[in-house]
Amino acid sequence: MEVLFTFRYDRTRLSLAEVTHLTGMPHPTVRRLVMELVDAGALAREEDGRFTVGVRLWQLGTLAPLTESLRTVAQPFMEDLYTALRQHVQLAILDGQEAVIIERLSAPRAVGLASQVGGRLPLHCSGVGKILLSHGGAELIEGITSRPLRRYTSRTVVDPVTLHEQLVVCRRTGTATVQGEMTDEADSVATRIMDANGHVVAALSVVVRSGSVKHQSALPSVVTCGLGISRRLGWRPDIRIRKR
């Protein structure tokens, strides 16, 4: 698993030496494990000797029940949102202390983004991240705010008190607005997605070019789509929103 998890969205092709460096394991051990994974179809070896994730491993990943059911249910709502706004629309879930993008619809001329599908976003300064963090429970919030928060731009919120205040608003409204905190060029609005038990299982956001008024006008549509997805997952207005 350590060998497999060296592959990420920003390093999809790795040499044996790079895998050895990233895992910190002895070279002979890494070589043996990598070749066994290739034989099993979990990794594939390219002509230049580098390795990539194999088709069989990708097929296995598509069976993950949470991500697949979410993507299937959310897809038509995301398509409607994209058609109406022609901006980036993305769906993310919580994984540890980061948000992972599991689906995105991207407009060709929209603002550039820092991450792709499968990529990770910080919880303290992204729209989907603040939604997931605010509903993630006291232990998660303490884990994030108890250490120095990374500053990505001059507008990144790095003061724990200010972040706590924002999270209170996120929990109360179910929405988050982020302006130039992750990158100077991008603003985003996000909303929560709930399951049949009232747990927040994902966040939906629209990302627009910074400084435009589109993020304000997009929020009602984002909230409507988030509620629609939640209803398809079994949530109803009489079900209380629960923390993790």
C-alpha positions in Angstrom: 0.0 0.0 0.0 2.9 2.4 0.7 4.1 1.8 -2.8 0.7 2.3 -4.4 0.1 5.5 -2.4 3.2 7.1 -3.8 1.1 7.7 -6.9 -1.0 10.9 -6.8 -2.8 13.2 -9.3 0.4 15.3 -9.5 2.8 12.4 -9.9 1.1 9.8 -12.1 4.3 8.4 -13.6 7.2 7.4 -11.3 10.5 5.7 -11.8 11.7 2.9 -9.5 14.2 5.4 -7.9 11.4 7.9 -7.2 9.2 5.2 -5.6 12.1 4.1 -3.5 12.8 7.7 -2.4 9.1 8.4 -1.6 8.6 5.3 0.4 11.9 5.3 2.2 12.2 1.6 1.8 15.2 -0.4 0.6 15.6 -0.4 -3.2 15.5 -4.2 -3.5 12.3 -4.4 -1.5 10.7 -1.7 -3.6 11.8 -3.4 -6.9 10.3 -6.7 -5.8 7.0 -5.1 -4.7 6.7 -3.0 -7.8 7.3 -6.0 -10.1 4.7 -8.1 -8.2 2.2 -5.2 -8.6 2.9 -5.1 -12.3 2.4 -8.8 -12.6 -1.0 -8.4 -10.7 -2.1 -5.6 -13.0 -2.2 -3.0 -10.2 0.7 -1.1 -11.8 1.7 -0.8 -15.4 5.3 -0.4 -16.8 5.7 2.1 -19.7 8.3 1.9 -22.5 10.6 4.4 -20.8 10.7 2.2 -17.6 8.4 4.4 -15.5 5.4 3.0 -13.8 1.7 4.1 -13.7 -1.4 2.9 -12.0 -2.7 -0.2 -13.8 -6.1 -0.7 -15.3 -7.1 -3.3 -12.8 -6.4 -1.0 -9.9 -8.4 1.8 -11.6 -11.3 -0.6 -12.0 -11.2 -1.5 -8.3 -11.2 2.1 -7.4 -14.4 2.8 -9.3 -16.2 0.3 -7.0 -15.8 2.6 -3.9 -19.4 2.9 -2.8 -19.4 6.5 -1.4 -17.6 8.1 -4.4 -19.4 6.2 -7.0 -22.9 6.7 -5.6 -22.2 10.3 -5.0 -20.8 10.9 -8.5 -23.8 9.0 -10.1 -26.4 11.0 -8.1 -24.6 14.3 -8.4 -23.8 14.2 -12.1 -27.0 15.5 -13.6 -27.2 18.3 -11.0 -23.6 19.3 -11.8 -24.3 19.2 -15.5 -27.3 21.6 -15.0 -25.2 23.9 -12.9 -22.4 23.9 -15.4 -24.9 24.6 -18.3 -26.4 27.5 -16.4 -23.2 29.1 -15.2 -20.4 28.0 -17.6 -18.0 27.9 -14.7 -16.0 25.2 -12.9 -18.3 22.9 -10.9 -16.7 20.5 -8.5 -17.7 17.8 -6.0 -15.4 16.9 -3.0 -15.3 14.6 0.0 -13.3 14.6 3.2 -10.3 12.3 3.4 -8.3 12.7 6.6 -7.5 16.4 6.9 -7.9 17.3 3.3 -10.7 17.6 0.7 -10.5 15.3 -2.3 -12.1 16.3 -5.6 -14.0 13.3 -6.9 -15.7 15.0 -9.9 -15.4 18.2 -11.8 -16.9 19.9 -14.9 -14.6 22.6 -16.2 -15.3 25.5 -18.6 -12.6 25.9 -21.2 -12.2 29.7 -20.7 -12.8 29.8 -16.9 -10.1 30.6 -14.4 -7.3 28.1 -14.0 -7.5 25.8 -11.0 -4.8 24.5 -8.6 -6.0 20.9 -8.5 -7.7 18.3 -10.7 -10.0 15.3 -10.2 -8.3 13.1 -7.6 -6.4 16.1 -6.3 -6.5 17.4 -2.7 -7.4 20.8 -1.4 -6.7 22.3 2.1 -9.7 22.5 4.4 -9.0 26.0 5.8 -9.0 28.0 2.6 -11.1 26.3 -0.1 -14.8 26.5 -0.4 -15.4 22.8 -0.3 -12.8 22.5 2.4 -14.5 24.9 4.8 -17.8 23.1 4.3 -16.3 19.8 5.1 -14.2 21.2 8.0 -17.2 23.0 9.6 -19.2 19.8 9.7 -16.2 17.5 10.5 -16.5 17.6 14.3 -14.4 19.2 17.1 -11.5 16.8 16.8 -10.9 17.6 13.1 -11.3 21.3 13.7 -8.8 21.2 16.6 -6.4 19.2 14.5 -6.4 21.8 11.7 -6.4 25.0 13.9 -3.9 23.8 16.5 -1.0 24.0 14.0 0.1 27.0 11.9 -2.2 27.4 8.9 -0.5 27.7 5.5 -0.8 31.0 3.7 -1.4 30.6 0.0 -2.2 34.2 -0.8 -2.4 37.5 1.0 -6.1 36.9 1.6 -5.8 33.4 3.1 -7.3 33.2 6.5 -4.6 32.0 8.9 -5.9 33.3 12.2 -7.6 30.4 14.1 -10.1 32.7 15.7 -11.3 34.1 12.4 -11.4 30.7 10.9 -13.5 29.4 13.8 -16.0 32.3 13.3 -16.3 31.4 9.6 -16.9 27.8 10.4 -19.8 28.7 12.8 -21.4 30.6 9.9 -20.8 27.6 7.6 -22.5 25.2 10.0 -25.4 27.6 10.4 -26.0 28.4 6.7 -24.6 25.3 5.1 -22.6 27.5 2.7 -19.1 28.9 2.3 -17.7 31.8 0.3 -14.0 32.0 -0.4 -12.4 35.0 -2.2 -8.8 34.6 -3.4 -7.7 32.5 -0.4 -6.4 29.5 -2.4 -5.2 31.4 -5.5 -5.4 35.1 -6.2 -7.4 34.5 -9.4 -10.2 32.4 -8.0 -13.3 32.8 -5.8 -15.7 30.0 -4.9 -19.0 29.4 -3.3 -19.8 26.0 -1.8 -22.6 24.1 -0.1 -23.0 20.9 1.9 -24.5 17.6 0.7 -26.2 15.4 3.3 -27.1 11.7 3.4 -30.2 10.0 4.8 -28.8 10.2 8.4 -28.1 13.9 8.2 -24.3 13.5 7.9 -22.5 15.9 5.6 -20.8 13.5 3.2 -19.6 15.9 0.5 -19.4 19.5 -0.7 -20.4 21.1 -4.0 -18.8 24.3 -5.3 -18.6 26.7 -8.2 -15.3 28.4 -8.9 -15.2 31.7 -10.8 -12.6 34.3 -11.6 -11.7 36.5 -8.7 -13.3 39.9 -8.4 -16.4 39.1 -10.5 -19.9 39.2 -9.0 -20.7 35.8 -10.4 -19.9 34.0 -7.2 -22.7 35.9 -5.4 -25.3 35.2 -8.0 -24.2 31.6 -8.3 -24.8 30.7 -4.6 -28.6 30.2 -4.8 -28.1 27.7 -7.7 -25.4 25.9 -5.9 -27.5 25.5 -2.7 -30.5 24.3 -4.8 -28.3 21.6 -6.5 -26.8 20.6 -3.1 -30.3 20.1 -1.7 -31.3 18.2 -4.8 -28.4 15.8 -4.5 -29.0 15.4 -0.7 -32.6 14.5 -1.4 -31.5 11.8 -3.8 -29.3 10.4 -1.1 -32.2 10.1 1.2 -32.0 13.4 3.2 -35.2 15.3 4.1 -35.7 18.7 5.7 -36.9 17.1 8.9 -33.6 15.2 9.3 -31.3 17.1 11.6 -27.8 17.9 10.3 -25.3 15.9 12.2 -21.6 16.4 12.9 -19.2 13.5 12.4 
